[in-house]
Amino acid sequence: MNGIIWIGGFFTGMSFALFMTIFFDTSKKKKRKLKPTDLYCFECEIEMPVKEKNGQFYCSNCGLYHGRKI
């Protein structure tokens, strides 16, 4: 009889821990939302806004070519 109580308590505790982890997880890092026009520039080594010129995209800081699609 004690074994059944121990097993029931174990599964109840595991269920509670899973519930707490799913709904109250504070370790999730909030991602910085980027503008759709921000791309990583390998010259500036940071994410910078891009400018469009003649259908091609360039870094707004240094002018590095990023291609035709964002």
Rosetta blueprint (number, residue, H / E / L):
1 M L
2 N H
3 G H
4 I H
5 I H
6 W H
7 I H
8 G H
9 G H
10 F H
11 F H
12 T H
13 G H
14 M H
15 S H
16 F H
17 A H
18 L H
19 F H
20 M H
21 T H
22 I H
23 F H
24 F L
25 D L
26 T L
27 S L
28 K L
29 K L
30 K L
31 K L
32 R L
33 K L
34 L L
35 K L
36 P L
37 T L
38 D E
39 L E
40 Y E
41 C E
42 F L
43 E L
44 C L
45 E L
46 I E
47 E E
48 M E
49 P E
50 V E
51 K E
52 E E
53 K E
54 N L
55 G L
56 Q E
57 F E
58 Y E
59 C E
60 S L
61 N L
62 C L
63 G L
64 L L
65 Y E
66 H E
67 G E
68 R L
69 K L
70 I L
